[in-house]
C-alpha cells in the first residue's frame, strides 16, 4: 500500500495551547486512575458479545485478549493497545463500546510472557503492572499486534483493520502504521508520545519514521498535557506533512493527559468530540464492499 497523496492530508488543529516545555519532558508513569473507565455511555438496546480469550504470537507465547463482536457489524475491526496497565477493565469496556458502534474489537494484554494469561480483573486495580511493563519489548509486542490483526482479518465481513492506543499504547498504535505487513487502514493515537528516540521497550519514534507510514493517522492530544508539549506534536505534524501522509492531529484546549476518562467530567465535551472523530475516521477509511472486492 503506497503513501496517501498530500492533497488528502488533514491539518493540525488547536484552539489554544499550554506553555511549550522542553522536548525531553517525561510522560506520566500511568495514564489513568485505577478506577478509570471510558467516557462513552452504552448504547441503549445495542446487542454485543464480548469474551476474554487468548491468542498465540509467532514465538509461541500465549497472551490474553478481550474480543467484542457487534451484532450489526460495520466491516471494520480494531486492535486496542492499552496503556501500561495492560488489559485493564477500561479496555474491556472500550472494546464493548466499539462493538456497539459496529466495530469488531480486540483489546490485547502485554504481559503473557511475564505474568501469564489474564483472568477477569487480574489486570485490575491491584495488579502490579510496573514490574511487567519494564520487560515489554517492541519486537515481541509487535508479534502480539500481528496476531490480533490476523484474528480480525479472519473474521467474517471484516474488510478494514485499524489500531488505536493510549499513551504507551498510543505510541504503539502510531508506529504500527509503519508496518506494511499489518496492512492497516488507519491508526489512532490518544496522547501517544511521538518524539524522536527509542521509547519504552525500544518502541521506535513515529516522528522519526514518518516516511514509512502506510496508512492515515488520527492523533488526539490534551492541550495542557505537560508531558507532550506543543513542539513535540508540531514536529510530528510537520514530519507527516513532509512525508505526504494523510493525517489529522487534534489538541483539546486545557485538557490534560488522559482526559478520555469518565471521571474527568469537566472534559466530557472533549471526550465526546474525540469519540466522534474516531468513529468518523474509521467510517471514512473502511472501503465499501465493492471497493474491497476490486
N, C-alpha and C positions, 0 to 999 in steps of 0.2 A: 504494500500500500504506500503510495507516494505522499509527500507532504502536501497539505492543502494549499490552494492558491492564496496569495496575500490579500486579494480583494475580498475574500470571505472572512478575513480576520476581524475580530471584535476589539473594542478598545478597553483600556483600563478605566475604571470608574471609581470615583471617590468624591464625596461631598465635603469632607473635612478630614484632617489628619492629626494624629498625636505628634508631639515633637520627634524629630529624627534622632535615633540613637545609633551608636556605633554598630557596624555590620557584624561584629563578633558577639553582640548581645546574646545571652543564652535564653532558651525557652524553658517553660516550667517543666518540672520532673513529671508531673501528671496533669493531664488536660482537663479533667473533670473532678468534681467532688465525688466521693464514693457512692452517694445515693443519687447521682445524676441520672436523668432519663431523657429521651428525645422530646423536643418541644412540639410534637406533632400529634394532634388529637386523633384517636382511632376513627375510622370512617364507619358511621352507623350502618349496620346491615351488611358490611363487607364480609365475604366468606374467604378465608385463607387457611392454609395448612402449614404449620411450622414444626420442625423437629430437630433435635440435637443428634448429629450423626458424625461420621468420620470419613476421611479420605486418606489416600496413600500418596506421598510425594515420590519423586523419582529415586531418591536414595533409600526408599523403603520405609521411611518414617510414617507412622500413623498419627494423624492430628485431627482435632475436633473442628467441626463447622456447625453452624446453625443454618438450616435450609428452610426458606419460606417460599411457598408456592401460591401464586394467585389463582383464584377460580376463573377470573376473566383476564387472561394474560395480554400483554401489550407487544409481545415478541422481543422484549428486551430483558436482559439479565444483568445483574451487577454483583461484583465481588466487593465486599465491605472489609476494609482494613482498619482495625481498631487502633486506639491509642495504646500506650504502653501496658495497659491492664490486660490486653488480650481479649478473650471472649467474655467480656463483662456483660451483665444483663442489659446495659444500654444498647449493645449491638445486636442482641437477640431481638429486642423490641424494635430497633430500627429496621431490621430485616422484615419484620411483620408490617411495618408502615409502608415499606417499599412494595411488598406483595399486595397490600390493599390498593395501591396505586397501579397495579397490574404489572409490576416489575419483579421477576423472579430474583431472589436474593440469597447470597451465601456469605455469611459473616464467618471469618476464619480466626482460629486461635494460633498464636505464635509459638506456643510452648510445648508442643508434642515431644520435642527432643529432650527437654529438661524436666517437665512437670507431668508428662504423660497425658492421657486423654482427660478432657474436662467432663464434669457432670454438671447438672443444673445447679447454679450458684457456687460451684467450686472456684470460679473466677470472679466471685462477688467481692463484697466489701472487705472480707477477712483475708483475701488472697495476697500473699507476699510476692507481688509481681516483680519487684526490683531485682531480686537475685536472678530471675529467669530472663528478664528483658536484656540484662547486660550480656547474656550469652547468645542473643539472637544475631544472626549474620545474614547479610544481603544474599549471599549465594544460596542459602538454604530456604530463606523466606520466599525467594523468587520461585523455588521449586513448589512451594505451597500455593503461591498465587497461580502458577501454571496449572496445578491440579484442580483448583477451584474454578478457573476459567474453562478448563476442559469439561468439568462436570456440567457447567451451564450450557456449553455448546452442544452437549449430548442430549439436552432436554428437548422434548418436542416443542417445536414452534419458536424457539429462541433464535433470532436472526442477528442480534447485536449484543455484544458483551461490553460492559463498562467496568471501571474500577473507581471506587471512592474511598477516602480515608480521612482520618482526623489526627492532626499533629504528627506524631511519628508515622501513623498510617497515611496522613496527607502527603508527606514526602514520598512514601512508598507508592501511593496512587499516582502522583505526578510522574515519577521515574518509570513506572510501569508502562507509561505511554511511549517510552523509547524502545520497548522490547517488541521487535517486529513479529516474533513468533506468537505473541499473545493476540495479535490482530484485534486490538481493542477499538471500539468505535468512539470512545471518548474517555477522559479521566477527569475526576472531580476531587479537588483537594480542599478540605476545610483547614485553614491555618496550618498548612504544611510548610515546613522550613525549606525554602528552595536554594539557599545561598551556597556559594562555592565551598569546596572542601568536602571530605567524606563525613557523613553523618553517623548517627548511632548504628553500630553493626556494619559500618562500611558502606551504608547506602549512598550511592552517588548523588551529586548535586543536579537537580533539574535545570538550574540556570546554566551550568557548565555544559550540559548535554542537550541544550535546546534544539540544536540542529538535527538531533536524532529522533525527534518526536514523529510518530506515525499517525497521530490522531489529534482531534480537537481537545482543548484544555479549558476547564472552568475552575477558577480559583476563588475562594471565599475567605476573606480576612477580616479581622477586627481592626478598626482604625485606631484604637487605643491599645493594641497589643504591643506591649513594650519588648516582647521577645522577638517580634517580627516587624521591625520598623519600616517606614515608608521606603527608604532607599533599597532595602532588600527586595521588596515587591516590585519597585520600579526596575531594578536590574533584571528581574525575571521577565517582566513585561517587555523590556527592550530586547532581551535575548530571543524571546519567542517571536517578536515582531521582525527582527532581523532574519530569523530563520524561515519566515513565511508561514508560521504555524497559526491556524485558526485558534483564537483564544479570547477569553473574557476573564479579567481579574477584577473582582468587586471588593471594595472596602466599605464597611459599615461604620459610620461616624460614632465615636465614643464607645464602640463595642470592644470588649476585651478578648483576649484569647479564651477559647472555649465558650463563646457566647451562645452556641447552639445547645441549649440546656433548658429543660422545663422549669428548673428552679430560677433561672435568670429571667424573671417575668418582665423586667424593665427593658429587655432586649427581644421581646417576643415579636415585635414588628420586623426586626432584622432577621430573626429565625424564620418567620413566615415568608419573607421575601426570598431568603436563601433556598428554602424548600421549593418554592415556586420556580425559581431559576433552575434548580436541579432537575425537576420533572420536565420542564420545557427543553432543557439541554438533551435529556435522554430521548424525548419525543422527536426532537429535530434531527437527531443523529441515528435514529433507528430506521433503516431502509424499509420502504414498503415491500410487500411480498413480491411484487413483480420485479422490483429492482434487485432484490436479494437473489432471485432466481436467474437473473440475466447473466 
